[in-house]
């Protein structure tokens, strides 16, 4: 590394090696931390594999580099749809 012998360094990666067995789980947990703890999105909204959907009409889907909020809609405003087609 071009430093004096005995110099302490802290190695770090700017990417996660995708061949590493734990890479996906590690990144998933980091993104969940950003979304639910630091951004303040309620963890109760999280829709996760092998768990029942949260109660209500809004869900949070967090996967690797993405966060989506999904809302169940049962009706569509047809008037708005017609105006948009003009």
N, C-alpha and C positions, 0 to 999 in steps of 0.2 A: 504494500500500500504506500510505500515511500515514506513511512514514518520512522522515527527513532525506535530502536529495539526496546521492548518493554512498554511502549505506549499503549494505553488502554483505548479500545474503540468499541462502539456499540453498532454491530451490523444491523441493517434494516433493509427490507425489500420494498420496492415501490409497486410491485405487482404480487399477486398470490399465485404460486406455482400450481396450475390446474392439474398436474399429475399427482399432486400430493393428496393422499386419501382424505384428509380432514379439511381440505381447502373450502369446499362448498359450505359445510357446516360452520366453519370459522367465520367466513364472510357473512353468512346468513345471520349469525348472532351479532356481528358488528353492525349490520344494517338495522336489525331490530332495536339495538341500543340507540342508534341515531333517531329512529322514527318514534319509538315509544318513550324513551327516557329523555332524550335531549330536545326533541321537537314537541313533546307533550301530547302526542296522539294517544288517546286512551287505549291501553292494552286490551281492555274488554271488547274492543271492536275487531280484534284480530281473528281473521278466518284462517284456520290452520288445518293441515292434513290430519285425518284421524280424530278430529274433534267436531262436535256439533257446531253449526253456525251460531254466532252470537245472536241474542234476541234483538229485535228492532229491524230497521230497514237499511241501516248503513253498516258496511263492513270494511275493514282495512286488510288489504292483501299486500304482504311484504315478501319479496323474493329477490335475493342477491342485490342487484343494483336498481331495484324498482320499488315504488310504493304506489299503490292504487287505492282509491276509495270508491267503493261500489255502493250504489243506492238502488234499492228495488223500486221500480216504477210500474204501477198497474194501469195507468191511463196515460194517454198522449193528448196534448192540446192540439186538436185538429185545425183550429183556426190559425194557430201559429205556423203549423206545417203548410197550410195553403198560402199564407203570406210569404213564406220563404221561397216558394216555387215561382213567384212572379218575377 
